[in-house]
Amino acid sequence: MVIPKLHLPKEEVASRGKAIYEAQVRSQVDPEYLGKVVAIDISIGEFAIGENSLNAADILLTQLPDAQIWFTRVGHRAMHRIGYAGPMELS
């Protein structure tokens, strides 16, 4: 299946990625994969889990070579940190 590349502003990519994560992915990965990286294809919502962003991207790109990827870290507010604010509270 060929998926046309979207040329979206970074804000739109982040918005789609967050929405897909909250609606479809989070319930499948929290808290079992705490600290792992999730790579999400923002076009169709498929995702892969890895130890780091490179590993997660490799897994997803093997399945979907044209994936448009957004990353997040399970149980954390952001992929990377400067300082420490602690993990998110699990609901």
CYANA upper distance limits for C-alpha pairs under 8 A (distance plus 0.5 A):
  2 VAL  CA     66 ASP  CA      8.06
  3 ILE  CA     43 SER  CA      8.32
  3 ILE  CA     66 ASP  CA      7.27
  5 LYS  CA     66 ASP  CA      8.04
  5 LYS  CA     68 GLN  CA      7.97
  6 LEU  CA     68 GLN  CA      8.47
  8 LEU  CA     12 GLU  CA      6.58
  8 LEU  CA     13 VAL  CA      6.83
  9 PRO  CA     13 VAL  CA      6.99
 10 LYS  CA     14 ALA  CA      6.65
 11 GLU  CA     15 SER  CA      6.56
 12 GLU  CA     16 ARG  CA      6.58
 13 VAL  CA     17 GLY  CA      6.55
 13 VAL  CA     42 ILE  CA      7.61
 13 VAL  CA     70 TRP  CA      7.53
 14 ALA  CA     18 LYS  CA      6.52
 14 ALA  CA     70 TRP  CA      7.43
 15 SER  CA     19 ALA  CA      6.64
 16 ARG  CA     20 ILE  CA      6.62
 16 ARG  CA     42 ILE  CA      6.62
 17 GLY  CA     21 TYR  CA      6.59
 17 GLY  CA     40 ILE  CA      7.20
 17 GLY  CA     41 ASP  CA      8.33
 17 GLY  CA     42 ILE  CA      6.18
 17 GLY  CA     70 TRP  CA      6.15
 17 GLY  CA     71 PHE  CA      8.13
 18 LYS  CA     22 GLU  CA      6.63
 19 ALA  CA     23 ALA  CA      6.50
 20 ILE  CA     24 GLN  CA      6.05
 20 ILE  CA     25 VAL  CA      7.19
 20 ILE  CA     40 ILE  CA      8.43
 20 ILE  CA     42 ILE  CA      7.90
 20 ILE  CA     45 GLY  CA      6.79
 21 TYR  CA     25 VAL  CA      5.15
 21 TYR  CA     26 ARG  CA      6.00
 21 TYR  CA     40 ILE  CA      8.20
 22 GLU  CA     26 ARG  CA      5.92
 22 GLU  CA     27 SER  CA      8.31
 24 GLN  CA     28 GLN  CA      8.12
 24 GLN  CA     45 GLY  CA      8.31
 25 VAL  CA     29 VAL  CA      6.98
 25 VAL  CA     47 PHE  CA      8.28
 26 ARG  CA     30 ASP  CA      6.16
 26 ARG  CA     74 VAL  CA      8.27
 29 VAL  CA     33 TYR  CA      5.96
 29 VAL  CA     34 LEU  CA      8.18
 29 VAL  CA     74 VAL  CA      7.62
 30 ASP  CA     34 LEU  CA      6.90
 30 ASP  CA     74 VAL  CA      7.06
 30 ASP  CA     75 GLY  CA      7.29
 31 PRO  CA     74 VAL  CA      8.12
 31 PRO  CA     75 GLY  CA      7.57
 31 PRO  CA     90 LEU  CA      8.18
 33 TYR  CA     74 VAL  CA      6.89
 34 LEU  CA     73 ARG  CA      8.25
 34 LEU  CA     74 VAL  CA      5.51
 34 LEU  CA     75 GLY  CA      5.94
 35 GLY  CA     73 ARG  CA      6.30
 35 GLY  CA     74 VAL  CA      5.69
 35 GLY  CA     75 GLY  CA      6.80
 35 GLY  CA     76 HIS  CA      7.66
 36 LYS  CA     49 ILE  CA      7.16
 36 LYS  CA     50 GLY  CA      6.42
 36 LYS  CA     51 GLU  CA      5.73
 36 LYS  CA     52 ASN  CA      7.23
 36 LYS  CA     73 ARG  CA      6.16
 36 LYS  CA     74 VAL  CA      6.13
 37 VAL  CA     49 ILE  CA      6.14
 37 VAL  CA     50 GLY  CA      5.78
 37 VAL  CA     51 GLU  CA      6.46
 37 VAL  CA     52 ASN  CA      5.93
 37 VAL  CA     53 SER  CA      6.42
 37 VAL  CA     56 ALA  CA      6.97
 37 VAL  CA     71 PHE  CA      7.29
 37 VAL  CA     72 THR  CA      6.27
 37 VAL  CA     73 ARG  CA      4.95
 37 VAL  CA     74 VAL  CA      6.72
 37 VAL  CA     79 MET  CA      8.26
 38 VAL  CA     47 PHE  CA      7.13
 38 VAL  CA     48 ALA  CA      6.19
 38 VAL  CA     49 ILE  CA      5.08
 38 VAL  CA     50 GLY  CA      7.02
 38 VAL  CA     53 SER  CA      8.04
 38 VAL  CA     56 ALA  CA      6.83
 38 VAL  CA     71 PHE  CA      6.12
 38 VAL  CA     72 THR  CA      5.90
 38 VAL  CA     73 ARG  CA      6.58
 38 VAL  CA     74 VAL  CA      7.44
 39 ALA  CA     47 PHE  CA      5.93
 39 ALA  CA     48 ALA  CA      5.81
 39 ALA  CA     49 ILE  CA      6.91
 39 ALA  CA     50 GLY  CA      8.47
 39 ALA  CA     53 SER  CA      7.58
 39 ALA  CA     56 ALA  CA      6.05
 39 ALA  CA     57 ALA  CA      6.40
 39 ALA  CA     60 LEU  CA      7.40
 39 ALA  CA     69 ILE  CA      6.49
 39 ALA  CA     70 TRP  CA      6.24
 39 ALA  CA     71 PHE  CA      5.14
 39 ALA  CA     72 THR  CA      7.34
 40 ILE  CA     45 GLY  CA      6.64
 40 ILE  CA     46 GLU  CA      6.37
 40 ILE  CA     47 PHE  CA      4.82
 40 ILE  CA     48 ALA  CA      7.22
 40 ILE  CA     60 LEU  CA      8.39
 40 ILE  CA     68 GLN  CA      8.25
 40 ILE  CA     69 ILE  CA      5.83
 40 ILE  CA     70 TRP  CA      5.73
 40 ILE  CA     71 PHE  CA      6.75
 41 ASP  CA     45 GLY  CA      5.76
 41 ASP  CA     46 GLU  CA      5.94
 41 ASP  CA     47 PHE  CA      6.64
 41 ASP  CA     60 LEU  CA      8.41
 41 ASP  CA     67 ALA  CA      5.73
 41 ASP  CA     68 GLN  CA      5.53
 41 ASP  CA     69 ILE  CA      5.19
 41 ASP  CA     70 TRP  CA      7.02
 42 ILE  CA     46 GLU  CA      8.31
 42 ILE  CA     67 ALA  CA      8.19
 42 ILE  CA     68 GLN  CA      6.33
 42 ILE  CA     69 ILE  CA      6.73
 42 ILE  CA     70 TRP  CA      7.19
 43 SER  CA     67 ALA  CA      7.85
 43 SER  CA     68 GLN  CA      7.09
 46 GLU  CA     60 LEU  CA      8.48
 47 PHE  CA     60 LEU  CA      6.95
 48 ALA  CA     56 ALA  CA      6.12
 48 ALA  CA     57 ALA  CA      7.89
 48 ALA  CA     59 ILE  CA      6.69
 48 ALA  CA     60 LEU  CA      5.86
 49 ILE  CA     56 ALA  CA      5.68
 49 ILE  CA     59 ILE  CA      8.27
 50 GLY  CA     54 LEU  CA      8.41
 50 GLY  CA     55 ASN  CA      5.67
 50 GLY  CA     56 ALA  CA      4.61
 50 GLY  CA     57 ALA  CA      8.42
 50 GLY  CA     59 ILE  CA      8.20
 51 GLU  CA     55 ASN  CA      6.74
 51 GLU  CA     56 ALA  CA      7.45
 52 ASN  CA     56 ALA  CA      6.69
 53 SER  CA     57 ALA  CA      6.43
 53 SER  CA     71 PHE  CA      7.47
 54 LEU  CA     58 ASP  CA      6.61
 55 ASN  CA     59 ILE  CA      6.86
 56 ALA  CA     60 LEU  CA      6.79
 57 ALA  CA     61 LEU  CA      6.36
 57 ALA  CA     69 ILE  CA      7.96
 58 ASP  CA     62 THR  CA      6.58
 59 ILE  CA     63 GLN  CA      7.31
 60 LEU  CA     64 LEU  CA      6.42
 60 LEU  CA     65 PRO  CA      8.19
 60 LEU  CA     67 ALA  CA      7.87
 61 LEU  CA     65 PRO  CA      4.99
 61 LEU  CA     66 ASP  CA      7.53
 61 LEU  CA     67 ALA  CA      6.79
 71 PHE  CA     79 MET  CA      7.56
 72 THR  CA     76 HIS  CA      8.44
 72 THR  CA     78 ALA  CA      6.96
 72 THR  CA     79 MET  CA      5.73
 73 ARG  CA     77 ARG  CA      8.12
 73 ARG  CA     78 ALA  CA      6.97
 73 ARG  CA     79 MET  CA      5.63
 75 GLY  CA     87 PRO  CA      6.66
 75 GLY  CA     88 MET  CA      6.16
 75 GLY  CA     89 GLU  CA      8.24
 75 GLY  CA     90 LEU  CA      7.86
 76 HIS  CA     86 GLY  CA      8.40
 76 HIS  CA     87 PRO  CA      5.59
 76 HIS  CA     88 MET  CA      5.90
 77 ARG  CA     87 PRO  CA      7.56
 77 ARG  CA     88 MET  CA      6.80
